[in-house]
């Protein structure tokens, strides 16, 4: 069996060839691919079904073309599969791709990581890979927290997982709620490997914007003692935007300290946010920001609030805020809270949709700015230690001895 060196790379001379099958280039995954190629004994590539994220296609929930401001195709080999019909959007059945066999034969991976598991193309891809003698792992972030599932749905999923288990070598879990999801559907714990959700921590940490930070906060009318809460994401009903507006209005009406709330993003509820900002001078709408701008923005805020109502399977903005030393408030429908949010230590969790409970924790977290700073430091340490590209890279390389043993 292969031995692993201290830097996480294996002792064998040839590079470990890993391929990810992904619907489209994703701003959180592409940097991981190039990072591994640069820093580890690995040759990581990607097969994509669509280029919708790099051609300024309209994002349905943002309601606008989205450009994340960072290159998504640099530092790794990638192939876009041809398709019959449109590739402008991704759904259960589309795009209708072909050419997968040829793509896999060109890349010749030892391990195929399929991002997602429930679409017909996922199952078809796994079958092809196994017929070619390639180890297959599925990676998804589904959980039992962010979506209420019917008994019928759970029963059907258990049957589906029985089928998938005959093909897959295992499942890569992004966190504890994801692990519980797989386990509850019959996946043996020994088949579940940890590969936590991570962002490019170094990118957010090493960008210093101290002068710009002061300029932005001053422009919003903030002093050094002001507390700035911020929402970052899609302005939609499922993200709990209205709950946050109501909670902040309740809090600010009786507050004896200078607190503000800023919204970053775009979407169907942009009008609601702009209207709220028009009658409450402590509410600010900052518009959409790409990842370059977000690194600066997190330096400006004091607390991130993610009040999602449903389908928030993880919440990577929590990683982003945390690595910049900012505590968070999240609803109990946010998938990452069991791993990243410890009440009173790294932030607070409130009951989904409960305006009064959200106002209560916002009041508590803003009552002591020194404590707020300590919570931010604690979340930073947690994210840096356990949710990084290095952690993910080592997790992937640990799969390699199973191939060459």
N, C-alpha and C positions, 0 to 999 in steps of 0.2 A: 504494500500500500504506500502511496506517496506520502512523504513527509512535508510539513508546512514550515516554511521559513518564518522568522520573526516578523517580517514585513507583510506577511499574509500570502506571499507568493509560494508556489510549490517548488520543490527542488528539481523537478524535471527540466530539461533544457528547452523543449518545445513549448510554445505558448498554448494555454488552454483556450480552445475556441468555443465561444459562447454566442448564441444568436437570440435576440429578442424578436418575437412576433408581436407587433403593436398595430393598432388601428391607424394611427397617425403620429407624426412627431409630437412629443409632449415635452414641455419646458422643464419638467422635473426629472425626466428620464434621460434625455439626450446628453446633458452634462455628465451623468454617471457613466455613460458609455465611453465618452472621450477620456474621462478621469481614469477609468480602469485601464484603457489602452496606454495611457501615459505613465501610470504609476505602478502597474502590476504586470505580472507575467501572463497577460491575457490578450486575446484578440476578440474584441467584442464588436458585434455587428448588429444590424437591425433590418428586418423585413417589414415594410409598411403596406397597409392596404389602401391608404389615401394620403394625399398631400394637402388636405383641407386646412390644416393649421399653419401652412406657410404660403398660402396664395391669397391671403386676406379674405377668406370666406367668412360669411357672417356667422358669428357665434350666437346661437339661439337665445341663450339666457343673458348674455351681455347686450344683445341687440345691436351689434356693430362688428365690423371687421376687427380682429385682434392681432396685434403684432407685439410679441413679448420683449422685443428689443435686444435679444441675444440670439446668436446663431444656433440653429437646432440640428444642423446636418454636418457640423465640423468635427473632425477627430475620430471618426469611425466610418466603416464601410456601411452603406445602406442600399437597399433595393426597394423600389416602389413596384408593387405588383400591378400588372395590367388588369383591367376590369371591363365587364360588359355593362354599359350604362354609366350613370353619373357616379363620381367619387366625391361629390361636394359635401356629403354628409355621411355620418356613420349611424346605422341603425341595426336592428336584430339581424336582418338579412342582407343589408348592403354595407359596403360595395360588394358586388358579385364578382369576386376576383378569380383569376386563373394564373397559371404559371408558378405555383408554389413549389412544385417538385423541382423545376429547373433552378429556382432561386436557392433552394436548400442544397442542391448538388453543386451550385457555384460556390457557396459559402463553406460548405462541408463542416458544420458545427458538431461538436461533441455533445453539447447541451442546447436544447431549445427551450427558452422561457416564453410561454404563451401568456401575454398580459390579458387577463379575462379568462372565462371558462364556459360561459353559458350560451354563446352564439354557435350556430351550426358550423361556422368556419373554424372556430376554435377546436371543435371535436375532429373535424376533417383534417386539420393541420397536425393534430397530435397523432392521428392514425398514420398519416404519411410519414411523419418523422420516425415513429416506432418501426415501421416497415423498413426504413433505411438504417435501423440500428442505432438511432439517436435517442439519448435520454431526454424525457420530456417532463418539465415542471410547469405547473400553472401558478400564476400570481394574480391575485385579485384582492380587493379590500372590502368585500361584503361583510356585514356583521348583523347581529340581532338587535342592535341599538338604534340605528338610524332609520330603519324601515320596519313597519309592522307587517308581519307575514301571516297569512292564513294557514290553518292546519293543512288544507289541501296543497298549498304551495310548498310547505315543508315536506310533505309526503312525497310529492313529485320530485323535489330536489334530492331527497335521499335516494330515490331510484336512479336519478341521473348520476349522482356521485358514485353509486355502485358501478355504473358503466365506465365512468371516467377513471376509476381506480384500477380497472383492468388494463388501462393504457398508460397512465401517468406514473412516473417514478416518485412523484410527491408534489406537495403544494408549498409555496413560499408565502409565509404569513407576514403581513405588514405590522401586526400588533396583536395584543391579547384578545381584543374583541373579534378580530378576524380568525384567530386560532379557535376561539370558542364556537364561531360560526361553522368552521370546517368540522370540528369535533361533533357538534350537535347534529350534523348531517351524515355522520357515520364514518368520517375519515379518521383512521387510527392516528394517535398522537405521534407515533413514530414516522408517519408519512408527512408530517408538517414540520417544515424547516423555517427558522426565523430569518426574515430579510426585511427589517423595518422600513417604513416610509422615511425617506431622508431627502433633504435638499442640498444644494451646493453651499454648505455652511461657510466655507472660506470666502466665497464671493460676498456673502452678506456681512461677514465679520471684518474683512480687510479693507472695505471701502470706507474711508474716513471723510465725514462731511460735517465736521463741527461748525465751521463758519456758515455753511448753508443751513444747517439745522437751526441756528439762532435766527437767521434771516426769515425762514419760513414760519417759525413760531411767533416771531415779532409781527409778521404780516397778518397773522390770525388774531392778534391782540393778546397774545399769551406772555406772561412773565415767567420767571424762573420757578415761581411757586404754583403756577397754574397746572392743572391736571388735564391732559388731553387723552380722552378715550377715542378709539378709532375702530371702525368697521372696514375691512378690506375684502372685496369680492363682488359677486353678482348681486345687483339690487333686485332681489326677487322675493316672492312670498315664502318660498321654501327656506330662504336664508334668514328669515325672522326679522327683516328690516323694520316692519311696523312695530313689532314688540320692542325693539331697541329705541325707536323714536319716542314711544309712549313712556317707557321706563325713564329715559333721560329727562323728558319734560317733567315727569313727576319729581325726579331728583333735583333738577336745577331750580324748580320753583321755590323750594324751601332750603336750598343749600346756602351755607354761610361761608363757602370757599369758592374759589374761581375754578370751575370745571367747564370743559368744552367737549364736544363730540364732533368728529369728522368722519365723513363717508368717502371712501375711495372705491371707485368702480363704476359700473353702468348697468342698465337693465330696465325691466318693465316698471320698476318703482322709482325710477329717477325723479319723476314728477312729484311723488310723495316726499322724497328727501328735499328737493328744492323748495317745495312749499313749506316744509318744516323749518328750513333755514331762513325763509323769508319772514317768519314771525318770531323765531327764537334766535337771537344774535349769537348764542353760544353753540349753535349747530352750523357746521360748515360742509359744503359739498365740494370735493376736490377733483372730481372727474376720474377718468380711467388713468391708471399708471402702469407702465410696463415694468419688467423686473429691474431694469437699471434705475428707474425712478423709485421703485419700492424700497430698494436698499437705503436710499436717502430718507424715505418717508418713515420707515420704522425707527430711524434714529431720532425722529421728531416727536414721536408719540410717547405716552406713558403707559397705556394699557390697551391691548387688543381685545375686542369683543366679537365673539362669533356666536350669534344667537339662533343658529339654524333650527328649523322645525323638523326637517327630515332629509333623508338621502345625503347626509354629510358623512360619508363613509370613513373619512379620516379628518381632514381639515389642515392642509399643509401650511396655511397661513399661520397656524400655531407654531410650527417649526420655525417659520421665518421670523416671527416676532420673538420667539424664545431665544434663538441664536443671537439676536441683537440685544438680549438682556431685558426684554419686556415681559411682564406677567400677562396672563390672559384670563378672560371670563368666557366660558363656553356653556352652551346648553347641554343637558344630559342626552341629547340626540346626536351629539358630535362624537364620531367614532374614536378619536384619539384620547378622550378624557381619561379612560382608565389607566393609560400609560403616562400621560404627560401632565395632567392637571390634578394636583394634590391640594385640596382646600386649605387655604391659608399659608401654603408653602410655595407653590408655583403659580397660584391663581385661585379661581373659584369656579364651581359648577352650579348652575341654577336650573330649576325645573322648566322644561321646554314650554314656551308660550306664556309663562307666568310673569306678567309685567311687574307685579309687586316684588317677587323674588329677585328678579333681575335688578330692580332699583335698589333693593336691600344690599346685594353684594357689590354693586357699583359704589354705594355709599361707604361700605366697609373698606373696600380696597383703596379708596381715595382719602380715607380719614387720616392716614399716616404715610407721608411720602417716603420716609426712610424705610418703613416696612415694605412699601411698594417696591423700592429699589432692591431690597433683599430678595423678594420673591422673583424679581426679574433675573437676578444673578443665579438663583437656584434653578430656574427653568433653563437658563443658558447652559449651566453645567450638565443638566440632565440630557438636553438635546445633543450637546457636543460629545458626550461620552457614549451615548447609546443609539443615536440616530444620525449617522453620518455616512458619507460615501465609503469611507474606510470600512465601517462596519458591514455595509452591504457587499463590498468587494470581497471581504473575507468570507462572508456567508456563501457567496457564489463559488469561490475557489474551494470551499470545503466539499462541494458536490463532486469535484473532479476525482478524488481518490476512488469513488464508487465506480468510476469508469475504467480506471487503469489498474485496479487491484488484481 
